[in-house]
């Protein structure tokens, strides 16, 4: 048996161990950003759920029948995928271009996504509960977000 065949045979018999090693390396590399990704996904998910509840309440007020739309679900999935990809790309920049261990770009992306989703959640809560406190909080958060980022999160 040739050296190449022996090497190939060794690789094939240990493929499970090799895959576990590779997957472990990838997971350990991205582990610092796991809480950031989870946070963004939770904010997007909460906005999706409250958005549907608010939509149902608005439909009931106008006398229409609530209908779940898969397009909204697909938009949410697209939003999650886009947020994850953008965050991973900024993580690469933080680590390899800026040599920043503080992950400022990555955290900045998380902050922007969460502020927008929080603002949307507040809008939904205003529709769901009609409580004045949510309108006050929404105005306060939007003003603080604009001061912090320079971005008007109500603007489309």
N, C-alpha and C positions, 0 to 999 in steps of 0.2 A: 504494500500500500504506500502510495506516495505521501510526501509531507503535506501537500495541499489537501488530499483526501482525508488524512488524519485530522487536520485542522478543521475542515468542514464538518467532519463527523463529530468532533468535540463541540463545535458551535451548535450544531443541530440537537445534540443530546442535552445541552445546557441552555437552550433557547429561553426556557421559562425563567431561569435565574438571570439571564442577560436582560430580558424584558423588565423584570422586577427592578433590577439595578438602574436601567435607563429611566423608567418611570419614577423611581425614587429620586434620582438626580434632578429630573425636571420639576417634580413637586417641591423639593427642597429649595430650588432656585426661585420659584415663584411664591414660596410660603410667606415672605414678608408682606405681600400684597393681598393675601387671602382675606383678612378682616375688611379691607377696603372694598374688595369685590362683593363680599357678603353684604356689607352695609348698603352699597348701591343697589344690589338686587332686591334687598328688603324694601328700600324706599320706592323703587319702581313697582314692586309687587303690591305694596300697600296703596299706592296711587291707583293702580289698575282696579283693585277691589273696591275702593271707595268711589272711584269714577263710575263703575257700573252701578253701585248703589245710588249715587247721585243722579245718574241717567235714568234709573228706574223711577226715582222720586219725581224728577222733572216730567217724565212721561205721564205719570199718574196725575200730576197737577193739571196737565193740558188735556187729560182725558184719553191719551193714547195708551196703547198696550206696550209694555216693556218687551223688548226683543234683544237677546244677547247677540252681539255681532262678532263673528269670528275675525273680522278685519281688525277690530280693536285688540283682540288677543294677539294677532300676528304683528300688529304695530308694537305691542309691548315686548314681544319676543325679539323683534328687530332692534328695539331700543336697548334691551339688555345686551344683545350681541354687540351692538355698536359701542355701548359704554364699556364693555369688557375689553373689546379690541383696542379702543382708544386708551384705556387705562394701561393695558399691557405695553402698548407702544411708548407711552410716556414713562413707564417703568424702565424700559430699555434705555431711553434717553437719560433718565435720572442716573442709572447705574453705569452706563458705558460712555456717555458723552460728557455729562456734568460731574461724574464721579461723586454723586451726592447720596449719602447714606440716609438722609432725612426724607427722601422721596417727595420733595416739594411739588414737582409737576404732577406726580401720581395723586398726591393728596389734594392738589388743586382741582384736578379732574373730578375727584370724588366730591369735593365741596360743591362744585358747580352743579353736578348731576343731582346731588341730594337737595340743594337749595331749590332747584327747579321743581323737583318732585314734591318737596315739602310745600312749595307755593301751590302746586296743583292740588295737593291733599287738602290744603286750607280752603281752596275754592270749592272742592267737593264737600267739605264739612260745612261750609256756609250754606250750600244747597240742601244738605241732608238735615241739618239741625236748626237752621235759621237763628242760631245763637250769635249775638253781637260780638262775643269774645273772639270768635274765629275771624271776623272781619278786622278787628283791632290787631290781632296777632299777624294777620296777613299783611296789613299795611306796615307794621313794624318790621317784619321779616324782609319784605320787599325793599324797604328803605335801607336796612342794614346790609342786605345782599348787594344792593347797588353801590353803597358806600365802599364795601369791601372789594368788590370785583370790577366796578365801573360798568356793569351790565345790567340793563333793565330786564328782569326775568319775566315781566308781564308782556313784554314786546315779542311779537311773533316774527 
